[in-house]
Amino acid sequence: MEIKNTSKRPLKVPLPGGKTLFLGPGAKGNVSDKASDHPPLEELVESGTIEVLGSGRSKSGGESHVKTEVASSSSSKGGPGMRRSGDR
């Protein structure tokens, strides 16, 4: 389920299991359907601080993932992101 912070201040949204979702002003976030029945979250929805946008699931039923490309380095020495092998 997708939710949106409609207030002009950052929010700490309490979730089941002692977890917390931090949402900035106007930011969106995903929570499980089980979390929608959590009383503190219901209070935020009823007060209008949080808006429920939808289920947030894709047509395939799984979560959508955003792919990012990493620019490759043209140097042969490598950088801090390269894996080192051998004795250190």
C-alpha positions as CSV (number, residue, x, y, z in Angstrom):
1,M,0.0,0.0,0.0
2,E,1.3,3.4,-0.9
3,I,0.9,6.4,1.5
4,K,1.8,10.1,1.1
5,N,2.7,12.7,3.8
6,T,0.3,15.6,3.2
7,S,1.7,17.8,5.9
8,K,4.4,20.4,5.6
9,R,6.7,18.7,8.1
10,P,8.5,15.4,8.3
11,L,6.7,12.6,9.9
12,K,7.6,9.4,11.9
13,V,5.0,6.9,10.9
14,P,4.7,4.1,13.5
15,L,4.4,0.6,12.0
16,P,3.7,-2.8,13.5
17,G,6.7,-4.7,15.0
18,G,8.2,-1.6,16.5
19,K,9.3,-0.3,13.0
20,T,9.1,3.4,11.9
21,L,8.8,4.9,8.5
22,F,10.2,8.4,8.1
23,L,8.4,10.5,5.5
24,G,9.5,14.0,4.4
25,P,7.0,16.7,3.4
26,G,5.0,15.5,0.4
27,A,7.0,12.3,0.3
28,K,5.5,8.9,-0.6
29,G,6.3,5.5,0.9
30,N,5.1,1.9,0.8
31,V,3.8,-0.1,3.8
32,S,2.4,-3.6,4.0
33,D,-1.3,-4.2,3.9
34,K,-1.0,-5.6,7.4
35,A,0.3,-2.1,8.5
36,S,-2.9,-0.4,7.4
37,D,-4.8,-2.0,10.3
38,H,-2.2,-0.6,12.8
39,P,-4.1,1.9,15.2
40,P,-1.4,4.7,15.2
41,L,-1.3,4.6,11.4
42,E,-5.1,4.7,11.2
43,E,-5.1,7.8,13.4
44,L,-2.8,9.6,11.0
45,V,-5.0,8.7,8.1
46,E,-8.2,9.8,9.8
47,S,-6.6,13.2,10.8
48,G,-5.6,13.8,7.2
49,T,-1.9,13.9,7.9
50,I,-1.4,10.8,5.7
51,E,-3.2,10.0,2.5
52,V,-3.6,6.5,1.2
53,L,-2.8,6.4,-2.5
54,G,-3.3,2.8,-3.4
55,S,-2.1,-0.7,-3.2
56,G,1.3,0.0,-4.6
57,R,1.6,-3.4,-6.2
58,S,2.5,-3.9,-9.9
59,K,0.4,-6.0,-12.2
60,S,2.7,-9.0,-11.8
61,G,2.0,-9.0,-8.0
62,G,5.6,-8.5,-7.1
63,E,7.4,-5.3,-6.1
64,S,8.8,-3.1,-8.8
65,H,12.5,-2.4,-8.7
66,V,14.3,0.6,-10.2
67,K,17.5,-0.3,-12.0
68,T,20.4,2.1,-11.9
69,E,23.5,2.1,-14.1
70,V,26.9,2.6,-12.7
71,A,29.4,4.5,-14.9
72,S,32.4,2.4,-15.6
73,S,35.8,3.8,-14.9
74,S,38.2,3.9,-17.9
75,S,41.3,3.7,-15.7
76,S,43.0,0.4,-15.3
77,K,43.9,1.0,-11.6
78,G,40.3,0.7,-10.5
79,G,38.7,2.6,-7.7
80,P,37.4,2.0,-4.2
81,G,34.4,0.1,-5.7
82,M,36.5,-2.6,-7.3
83,R,37.0,-6.0,-5.6
84,R,40.5,-6.7,-4.5
85,S,41.9,-10.2,-4.4
86,G,45.0,-11.7,-2.9
87,D,46.8,-11.3,0.4
88,R,46.4,-8.0,2.3
